[in-house]
Amino acid sequence: MNPPGSHPARPDTDGDRADLDRQLDEAIFTFADIQEDLNYKQAKDSLRHLLATLDLTPEERAGLEGEIESLGTMLDKLEESIVQIAAFGMVGRGKSSLLNALLGQNLFETGPLHGVTQSAQGANWRIDRAPLAGGDGEIAQVTLTATSGNALVELIDTPGIDEVDGDTREALAREVAASADLILFAIAGDLTKVEYDALSQLREAGKPILLVFNKIDQYPEADALAIYEKIRDERVKELLSPEEIVMAAAAPLTAEAIRRPDGTRTVQMKRGAPQVDALKLKILEILDREGKSLVALNTLLYAGTVNEQIVERKMQIRDRSANRIIWNAVMTKALAIALNPLTVVDVLSGAAIDVATILTLSRLYGIPMTQTGAVDLLQKIAIGMGGIGASELLATLGLSSLKGLLGAATVGTGGAALVPYLSVALTQGSVAGFSSYGIGQVTKAYLANGASWGNDGPKAVVSRIIASLDETSIMGRIKEELREKLSARRG
């Protein structure tokens, strides 16, 4: 313990100080690794939970196979620790050659005149790290070898962004970009407007990007450097940092003097060794620094987008199914109220149909609900409906009595009272049906929101939905269908 007023003991030698620095660095890196592993595990757990709780009916699953399969692919990507690197660029910029140079094998198609990559192609590869030589970060040896399984990295080649049928291919590029963890954007000179626009769009995806100035062997060294500086300082200053721009020559051509059989000399262009060490180093830096975090974050972002599509489709299908259930309940209630002459039975049967509708909708939306819970929900909705609920009650009580008198008089008047009886029945049934329609729509909104009223409370939600209903149109439709059903029964 230090005496009061004294300073803490300091290392006596540079060696002690270096040792403390090393220990601190190790502690920081260890903490970062732990955090990265936790993020990765959390991403896997989240995706597993998402797949396990999709809750899709066979009808909802039909047509969503691609989206569901992509979620499974994302989980496989996490399980196998695959980092996806996608190459983009215009035709002739050497995207495929860059990937072949990184692989050390010609697995991606290349062509001298037009783009030959018609669809996204993938190849798995593994990075074997070797110590870096020298203090300036030069690479002593970095090898990238294709493997058949348990791949660490997957390279993806995409069609040129300016190819024919560009809409389709650009859509493919956007899709691949959404799932990629790192993007290589290949250029072969100063940026064109098409390239700048595409780069801006990819930047919006929020993914790490390396802008690769390829084919530098085609320029004198001074010219290549001038183009690089112009790109760095002017063209992409707002999009990329200097550290995100790399120069490369994936398939360089060198001039070689050869002697013809007749003794004369000529120059022949010969393919030289790829110059992609700087690109390899940048990729290694990114993978070493944030490889797992990249995969975890990008996988969850992509999975979130896909899940939104699935949920939207699921809710659209359930909305259509819910509307069918609601309309069947409307007509069932309207017909039951119209045909029944007893007031008490009218009230009870109407409430029973509404409760049954709520229970059926709850099963559709996968939210368990008891009959008591359905009755409680019906009471909350009825209170919120205010005037409509009161109108139904008055119509049921008043018109049921009148309907009963007219029904009894029909026999005594030789059927003369039948027309006014049907008119009263239609009015009573349509009022009851409209009330049931409102109850169904409110219930649907409540269940679609996860059995929650949100921040507004039940009365506000009910009032907003009821106000949005076209009473004249709905009542007219109910009356028309009810008239047809009553006529069929009378006939």
C-alpha positions as CSV (number, residue, x, y, z in Angstrom):
1,M,0.0,0.0,0.0
2,N,1.4,3.4,-0.9
3,P,1.9,6.1,1.8
4,P,-0.6,9.0,1.8
5,G,0.1,11.5,-0.8
6,S,2.5,9.3,-2.7
7,H,2.1,8.2,-6.3
8,P,1.4,4.6,-7.3
9,A,4.4,2.5,-8.1
10,R,5.5,2.7,-11.7
11,P,7.3,0.0,-13.8
12,D,11.0,0.4,-13.4
13,T,11.9,-0.8,-16.8
14,D,10.6,-0.6,-20.4
15,G,10.2,-4.4,-20.2
16,D,7.8,-4.1,-17.3
17,R,5.9,-1.4,-19.1
18,A,5.7,-3.5,-22.3
19,D,4.6,-6.5,-20.3
20,L,1.7,-4.5,-18.7
21,D,0.7,-3.2,-22.2
22,R,0.7,-6.7,-23.5
23,Q,-1.5,-8.0,-20.6
24,L,-3.9,-5.1,-21.2
25,D,-4.1,-5.8,-24.9
26,E,-4.7,-9.5,-24.2
27,A,-7.5,-8.6,-21.7
28,I,-9.1,-6.2,-24.2
29,F,-8.9,-8.8,-27.0
30,T,-10.2,-11.5,-24.8
31,F,-13.2,-9.4,-23.8
32,A,-13.8,-8.6,-27.5
33,D,-13.7,-12.3,-28.3
34,I,-16.1,-13.1,-25.6
35,Q,-18.5,-10.4,-26.7
36,E,-18.2,-11.5,-30.3
37,D,-19.0,-15.1,-29.3
38,L,-22.0,-14.0,-27.2
39,N,-23.3,-12.0,-30.2
40,Y,-22.8,-15.0,-32.5
41,K,-24.6,-17.3,-30.1
42,Q,-27.4,-14.8,-29.6
43,A,-27.8,-14.6,-33.4
44,K,-28.1,-18.4,-33.7
45,D,-30.6,-18.6,-30.9
46,S,-32.7,-15.8,-32.3
47,L,-32.8,-17.4,-35.8
48,R,-33.6,-20.9,-34.3
49,H,-36.4,-19.4,-32.3
50,L,-37.7,-17.5,-35.4
51,L,-37.8,-20.7,-37.5
52,A,-39.4,-22.6,-34.6
53,T,-42.2,-20.1,-34.1
54,L,-43.2,-19.2,-37.7
55,D,-46.7,-20.7,-37.0
56,L,-47.8,-21.1,-40.6
57,T,-50.8,-23.0,-41.8
58,P,-50.4,-25.2,-45.0
59,E,-52.2,-22.4,-46.9
60,E,-49.8,-19.7,-45.6
61,R,-46.7,-21.9,-46.1
62,A,-47.6,-22.4,-49.8
63,G,-45.8,-19.8,-51.9
64,L,-43.4,-18.9,-49.0
65,E,-41.1,-21.9,-49.5
66,G,-38.3,-19.7,-50.9
67,E,-38.4,-17.3,-48.0
68,I,-38.6,-20.1,-45.4
69,E,-35.7,-21.9,-47.1
70,S,-33.6,-18.7,-47.1
71,L,-34.1,-18.5,-43.3
72,G,-32.8,-22.1,-43.0
73,T,-29.9,-21.2,-45.2
74,M,-29.1,-18.3,-42.9
75,L,-29.1,-20.6,-39.9
76,D,-26.8,-23.1,-41.7
77,K,-24.5,-20.1,-42.5
78,L,-24.3,-19.3,-38.7
79,E,-23.9,-23.0,-37.7
80,E,-21.0,-23.4,-40.2
81,S,-19.4,-20.0,-39.5
82,I,-19.5,-19.0,-43.2
83,V,-18.6,-15.5,-44.2
84,Q,-20.1,-14.5,-47.6
85,I,-18.2,-12.2,-49.8
86,A,-19.9,-10.9,-52.9
87,A,-18.3,-9.3,-56.0
88,F,-20.1,-6.5,-57.9
89,G,-19.2,-4.3,-60.8
90,M,-19.8,-3.6,-64.5
91,V,-19.0,-5.9,-67.3
92,G,-15.3,-6.2,-68.1
93,R,-14.0,-4.9,-64.7
94,G,-12.6,-8.3,-63.8
95,K,-14.9,-9.5,-61.0
96,S,-14.6,-13.1,-61.8
97,S,-10.8,-12.8,-62.4
98,L,-10.5,-11.2,-58.9
99,L,-12.3,-14.1,-57.3
100,N,-10.2,-16.6,-59.2
101,A,-7.1,-14.8,-58.1
102,L,-8.2,-15.0,-54.5
103,L,-9.0,-18.7,-54.9
104,G,-5.8,-19.5,-56.8
105,Q,-8.1,-21.5,-59.2
106,N,-10.1,-20.7,-62.2
107,L,-13.5,-21.6,-60.8
108,F,-15.4,-18.6,-62.0
109,E,-16.1,-18.0,-65.7
110,T,-14.4,-15.2,-67.4
111,G,-14.6,-13.8,-70.9
112,P,-12.7,-11.1,-72.9
113,L,-15.6,-9.4,-74.6
114,H,-18.8,-9.6,-72.7
115,G,-19.9,-10.6,-69.2
116,V,-20.3,-14.4,-68.9
117,T,-21.6,-14.6,-65.4
118,Q,-25.3,-15.1,-66.0
119,S,-26.3,-16.0,-62.4
120,A,-24.7,-15.8,-59.0
121,Q,-22.0,-18.4,-58.6
122,G,-20.4,-19.5,-55.4
123,A,-17.2,-21.2,-54.3
124,N,-16.1,-22.1,-50.8
125,W,-12.6,-21.4,-49.7
126,R,-10.5,-21.4,-46.5
127,I,-8.0,-18.8,-45.4
128,D,-4.7,-20.2,-44.0
129,R,-3.1,-17.4,-42.1
130,A,0.6,-16.9,-42.0
131,P,2.7,-14.4,-40.0
132,L,3.0,-11.0,-41.5
133,A,6.6,-10.0,-42.2
134,G,8.0,-6.6,-41.4
135,G,6.6,-3.7,-39.4
136,D,4.8,-2.1,-42.4
137,G,2.2,-4.9,-42.7
138,E,3.7,-6.6,-45.8
139,I,2.4,-10.1,-46.4
140,A,4.9,-13.0,-46.1
141,Q,2.4,-15.6,-47.2
142,V,-1.4,-15.7,-47.5
143,T,-2.9,-18.8,-49.2
144,L,-6.6,-19.3,-50.1
145,T,-7.4,-22.9,-50.9
146,A,-10.8,-24.2,-52.0
147,T,-12.3,-26.9,-49.7
148,S,-15.2,-29.2,-50.1
149,G,-16.8,-28.8,-46.7
150,N,-16.8,-26.8,-43.5
151,A,-15.8,-23.7,-45.5
152,L,-14.9,-20.5,-43.7
153,V,-15.7,-18.2,-46.5
154,E,-18.0,-18.3,-49.5
155,L,-17.2,-16.1,-52.6
156,I,-20.1,-15.0,-54.7
157,D,-19.8,-13.7,-58.2
158,T,-22.6,-11.7,-59.7
159,P,-23.5,-10.5,-63.3
160,G,-22.4,-7.1,-64.5
161,I,-24.6,-4.3,-63.2
162,D,-24.9,-2.9,-66.8
163,E,-25.7,-6.1,-68.6
164,V,-28.7,-6.7,-70.9
165,D,-31.8,-7.6,-68.9
166,G,-30.4,-5.4,-66.2
167,D,-33.5,-5.2,-64.0
168,T,-33.4,-8.9,-63.4
169,R,-29.7,-9.0,-62.8
170,E,-29.7,-5.9,-60.6
171,A,-32.5,-7.5,-58.5
172,L,-30.3,-10.5,-58.2
173,A,-27.4,-8.3,-57.1
174,R,-29.6,-6.6,-54.5
175,E,-30.7,-10.0,-53.2
176,V,-27.1,-11.3,-52.9
177,A,-26.0,-8.0,-51.3
178,A,-28.7,-8.3,-48.7
179,S,-27.2,-11.6,-47.5
180,A,-23.5,-10.9,-48.1
181,D,-21.2,-10.0,-45.2
182,L,-18.6,-8.2,-47.3
183,I,-18.9,-6.6,-50.7
184,L,-16.1,-6.3,-53.3
185,F,-16.9,-3.6,-55.8
186,A,-14.6,-3.9,-58.8
187,I,-13.7,-1.0,-61.1
188,A,-11.0,-0.7,-63.7
189,G,-10.4,3.1,-63.9
190,D,-12.2,6.3,-63.0
191,L,-15.8,5.8,-61.8
192,T,-18.7,6.1,-64.2
193,K,-22.0,7.4,-63.2
194,V,-23.5,3.9,-63.4
195,E,-20.8,2.7,-61.0
196,Y,-21.2,5.6,-58.6
197,D,-25.0,5.1,-58.5
198,A,-24.6,1.3,-57.9
199,L,-22.0,1.9,-55.2
200,S,-24.3,4.4,-53.5
201,Q,-27.1,1.9,-53.5
202,L,-24.9,-0.8,-52.0
203,R,-23.7,1.6,-49.4
204,E,-27.3,2.1,-48.2
205,A,-27.3,-1.7,-47.4
206,G,-25.0,-0.9,-44.6
207,K,-22.5,-3.6,-45.4
208,P,-18.7,-3.3,-45.4
209,I,-17.4,-2.5,-48.9
210,L,-14.0,-2.7,-50.4
211,L,-13.6,-0.7,-53.6
212,V,-11.1,-2.7,-55.7
213,F,-9.3,-0.7,-58.4
214,N,-8.5,-3.6,-60.7
215,K,-6.4,-3.9,-63.8
216,I,-3.8,-1.4,-62.7
217,D,-1.3,-3.2,-64.9
218,Q,-3.0,-1.6,-67.9
219,Y,-1.8,1.9,-66.8
220,P,1.6,3.4,-66.3
221,E,2.3,3.5,-62.6
222,A,2.0,7.3,-62.3
223,D,-1.3,7.2,-64.2
224,A,-2.7,4.5,-62.0
225,L,-1.7,6.4,-58.9
226,A,-3.3,9.6,-60.2
227,I,-6.6,7.8,-60.9
228,Y,-6.5,6.2,-57.5
229,E,-6.1,9.5,-55.8
230,K,-8.9,11.1,-57.9
231,I,-11.2,8.3,-56.9
232,R,-10.2,8.5,-53.2
233,D,-10.2,12.3,-52.9
234,E,-13.1,13.3,-55.1
235,R,-15.3,10.5,-56.5
236,V,-16.1,8.4,-53.4
237,K,-15.0,10.8,-50.6
238,E,-18.6,10.8,-49.2
239,L,-19.1,7.0,-49.5
240,L,-15.8,5.3,-48.5
241,S,-12.8,5.9,-46.5
242,P,-9.3,5.6,-48.0
243,E,-8.8,2.3,-46.0
244,E,-11.7,0.8,-48.0
245,I,-10.0,1.3,-51.4
246,V,-7.6,-1.3,-52.7
247,M,-5.5,-1.5,-55.9
248,A,-5.1,-4.9,-57.7
249,A,-4.3,-6.6,-60.9
250,A,-6.2,-9.9,-60.9
251,A,-5.0,-11.1,-64.3
252,P,-2.1,-8.9,-65.4
253,L,-0.6,-9.0,-68.9
254,T,3.1,-8.5,-69.3
255,A,5.0,-7.9,-72.6
256,E,7.6,-10.6,-73.4
257,A,10.0,-10.5,-76.3
258,I,10.1,-13.7,-78.4
259,R,12.1,-14.8,-81.4
260,R,10.3,-16.0,-84.5
261,P,11.5,-19.0,-86.5
262,D,12.8,-16.6,-89.1
263,G,15.0,-14.9,-86.5
264,T,13.0,-11.7,-86.2
265,R,11.8,-10.5,-82.8
266,T,8.2,-9.6,-81.7
267,V,6.4,-8.8,-78.5
268,Q,3.8,-11.2,-77.1
269,M,1.5,-10.5,-74.1
270,K,1.7,-13.1,-71.4
271,R,-0.4,-13.6,-68.3
272,G,1.5,-12.7,-65.2
273,A,1.0,-13.6,-61.5
274,P,-2.0,-12.0,-59.9
275,Q,-1.3,-8.9,-57.8
276,V,-4.0,-9.3,-55.1
277,D,-1.9,-9.4,-51.9
278,A,-3.2,-6.0,-50.7
279,L,-6.8,-7.2,-51.2
280,K,-6.1,-10.4,-49.3
281,L,-4.7,-8.5,-46.4
282,K,-7.7,-6.2,-46.3
283,I,-10.0,-9.2,-46.3
284,L,-8.0,-10.8,-43.5
285,E,-8.0,-7.6,-41.5
286,I,-11.8,-7.4,-41.7
287,L,-12.3,-11.1,-40.8
288,D,-9.8,-10.9,-38.0
289,R,-11.4,-7.8,-36.6
290,E,-15.1,-8.4,-37.0
291,G,-15.7,-11.7,-38.8
292,K,-18.1,-13.3,-36.4
293,S,-19.9,-10.0,-35.6
294,L,-20.3,-9.4,-39.4
295,V,-21.9,-12.7,-39.9
296,A,-24.1,-12.4,-36.9
297,L,-25.3,-8.9,-37.6
298,N,-25.8,-9.4,-41.4
299,T,-27.6,-12.7,-40.9
300,L,-30.0,-11.2,-38.4
301,L,-30.6,-8.1,-40.7
302,Y,-31.3,-10.4,-43.6
303,A,-33.5,-12.7,-41.5
304,G,-35.4,-9.8,-40.2
305,T,-36.2,-8.6,-43.7
306,V,-37.3,-12.1,-44.8
307,N,-39.4,-12.5,-41.6
308,E,-41.1,-9.2,-42.3
309,Q,-42.1,-10.5,-45.8
310,I,-43.3,-13.8,-44.3
311,V,-45.3,-12.0,-41.6
312,E,-46.8,-9.6,-44.1
313,R,-47.9,-12.5,-46.3
314,K,-49.2,-14.5,-43.4
315,M,-51.3,-11.6,-42.1
316,Q,-52.7,-10.9,-45.6
317,I,-53.8,-14.5,-45.8
318,R,-55.2,-14.5,-42.3
319,D,-56.9,-11.2,-43.0
320,R,-58.8,-12.8,-45.9
321,S,-59.7,-15.8,-43.9
322,A,-60.8,-13.6,-41.0
323,N,-63.0,-11.6,-43.3
324,R,-64.7,-14.8,-44.6
325,I,-65.3,-15.9,-41.0
326,I,-66.7,-12.5,-40.0
327,W,-69.0,-12.4,-43.0
328,N,-70.3,-15.9,-42.4
329,A,-71.0,-14.9,-38.8
330,V,-72.7,-11.7,-40.0
331,M,-75.1,-13.6,-42.2
332,T,-75.6,-16.4,-39.7
333,K,-76.6,-13.8,-37.0
334,A,-78.7,-11.7,-39.4
335,L,-80.6,-14.7,-40.6
336,A,-81.1,-16.1,-37.0
337,I,-82.4,-12.8,-35.8
338,A,-84.6,-12.3,-38.8
339,L,-86.2,-15.7,-38.6
340,N,-86.6,-16.0,-34.8
341,P,-89.8,-14.4,-33.4
342,L,-88.8,-14.6,-29.7
343,T,-87.0,-11.5,-28.2
344,V,-85.1,-13.4,-25.5
345,V,-83.8,-15.9,-27.9
346,D,-82.8,-13.1,-30.3
347,V,-80.6,-11.5,-27.7
348,L,-79.0,-14.8,-26.5
349,S,-78.5,-16.3,-30.0
350,G,-76.9,-13.0,-31.2
351,A,-74.4,-13.0,-28.3
352,A,-73.7,-16.7,-28.7
353,I,-72.8,-16.1,-32.4
354,D,-70.5,-13.2,-31.5
355,V,-68.7,-15.2,-28.9
356,A,-68.3,-18.1,-31.3
357,T,-66.9,-15.7,-33.9
358,I,-64.3,-14.3,-31.4
359,L,-63.2,-17.9,-30.5
360,T,-62.9,-18.9,-34.2
361,L,-60.8,-15.8,-35.0
362,S,-58.6,-16.4,-31.9
363,R,-57.8,-19.9,-33.3
364,L,-57.0,-18.4,-36.7
365,Y,-54.5,-16.0,-35.3
366,G,-53.0,-18.6,-33.0
367,I,-53.9,-16.9,-29.7
368,P,-55.5,-19.2,-27.1
369,M,-58.7,-17.9,-25.6
370,T,-61.3,-19.4,-23.3
371,Q,-65.1,-18.8,-23.6
372,T,-64.9,-16.6,-20.6
373,G,-62.1,-14.6,-22.2
374,A,-64.2,-14.3,-25.4
375,V,-67.2,-13.0,-23.4
376,D,-65.0,-10.5,-21.6
377,L,-63.6,-9.3,-24.9
378,L,-67.1,-9.0,-26.3
379,Q,-68.2,-6.8,-23.4
380,K,-65.2,-4.5,-23.9
381,I,-66.0,-4.2,-27.6
382,A,-69.7,-3.6,-26.9
383,I,-69.0,-0.8,-24.5
384,G,-66.6,0.8,-27.0
385,M,-69.2,0.5,-29.8
386,G,-71.6,2.7,-27.8
387,G,-74.3,3.8,-30.2
388,I,-74.1,0.8,-32.5
389,G,-74.6,-1.6,-29.6
390,A,-77.5,0.4,-28.2
391,S,-79.1,0.5,-31.7
392,E,-78.9,-3.2,-32.0
393,L,-80.4,-3.7,-28.5
394,L,-83.3,-1.3,-29.3
395,A,-83.9,-2.9,-32.7
396,T,-83.8,-6.4,-31.2
397,L,-86.2,-5.5,-28.4
398,G,-88.6,-3.3,-30.4
399,L,-88.6,-5.1,-33.7
400,S,-88.7,-8.5,-32.1
401,S,-92.0,-7.6,-30.5
402,L,-93.4,-6.1,-33.7
403,K,-92.2,-9.1,-35.7
404,G,-93.9,-11.5,-33.3
405,L,-97.2,-9.7,-33.7
406,L,-96.9,-9.6,-37.5
407,G,-96.0,-13.3,-37.5
408,A,-99.1,-14.2,-35.5
409,A,-101.2,-11.9,-37.7
410,T,-100.0,-13.6,-40.9
411,V,-102.2,-16.6,-40.3
412,G,-105.3,-14.5,-39.4
413,T,-104.9,-12.2,-42.4
414,G,-104.4,-14.9,-44.9
415,G,-100.7,-13.9,-45.5
416,A,-101.3,-10.2,-45.9
417,A,-99.0,-9.4,-42.9
418,L,-96.2,-11.4,-44.5
419,V,-94.7,-8.4,-46.4
420,P,-94.4,-6.1,-43.4
421,Y,-93.2,-9.0,-41.4
422,L,-90.3,-9.6,-43.9
423,S,-89.6,-5.9,-44.0
424,V,-89.2,-5.8,-40.2
425,A,-87.1,-9.0,-40.3
426,L,-84.8,-7.5,-42.9
427,T,-84.3,-4.4,-40.8
428,Q,-83.7,-6.2,-37.6
429,G,-81.4,-8.7,-39.2
430,S,-79.3,-6.1,-41.0
431,V,-78.9,-4.0,-37.8
432,A,-77.8,-7.2,-35.9
433,G,-75.5,-8.1,-38.8
434,F,-73.8,-4.7,-39.0
435,S,-73.1,-4.9,-35.2
436,S,-71.6,-8.4,-35.7
437,Y,-69.5,-7.1,-38.5
438,G,-68.1,-4.3,-36.3
439,I,-67.4,-6.8,-33.5
440,G,-65.6,-9.0,-35.9
441,Q,-63.4,-6.3,-37.4
442,V,-62.5,-5.0,-33.9
443,T,-61.6,-8.5,-32.8
444,K,-59.5,-9.1,-35.9
445,A,-57.5,-5.9,-35.3
446,Y,-57.1,-6.8,-31.6
447,L,-55.8,-10.4,-32.4
448,A,-53.6,-9.2,-35.3
449,N,-51.9,-6.9,-32.9
450,G,-51.0,-9.8,-30.7
451,A,-54.1,-9.6,-28.4
452,S,-53.2,-6.1,-27.5
453,W,-55.1,-2.8,-27.8
454,G,-51.8,-1.0,-28.2
455,N,-51.3,2.4,-26.6
456,D,-54.8,3.7,-27.3
457,G,-57.0,1.5,-25.2
458,P,-60.1,-0.5,-26.3
459,K,-62.6,2.4,-26.6
460,A,-60.3,4.4,-28.9
461,V,-59.5,1.4,-31.1
462,V,-63.1,0.4,-31.3
463,S,-64.2,3.9,-32.2
464,R,-61.5,4.3,-34.8
465,I,-62.5,1.0,-36.6
466,I,-66.2,1.6,-36.4
467,A,-65.8,5.1,-37.8
468,S,-63.9,3.6,-40.8
469,L,-66.8,1.3,-41.7
470,D,-69.1,2.2,-44.5
471,E,-72.5,1.6,-42.8
472,T,-74.6,2.2,-45.9
473,S,-72.6,-0.2,-48.0
474,I,-72.4,-2.9,-45.4
475,M,-76.0,-2.7,-44.4
476,G,-77.0,-2.7,-48.1
477,R,-75.0,-5.9,-48.7
478,I,-76.4,-7.6,-45.6
479,K,-80.0,-6.7,-46.6
480,E,-79.5,-8.0,-50.2
481,E,-78.0,-11.3,-49.1
482,L,-80.6,-11.7,-46.3
483,R,-83.4,-11.0,-48.7
484,E,-82.2,-13.7,-51.0
485,K,-81.9,-16.2,-48.2
486,L,-85.4,-15.3,-46.9
487,S,-86.9,-15.6,-50.3
488,A,-85.2,-19.0,-50.8
489,R,-86.7,-20.2,-47.5
490,R,-90.1,-18.8,-48.3
491,G,-90.1,-20.5,-51.8
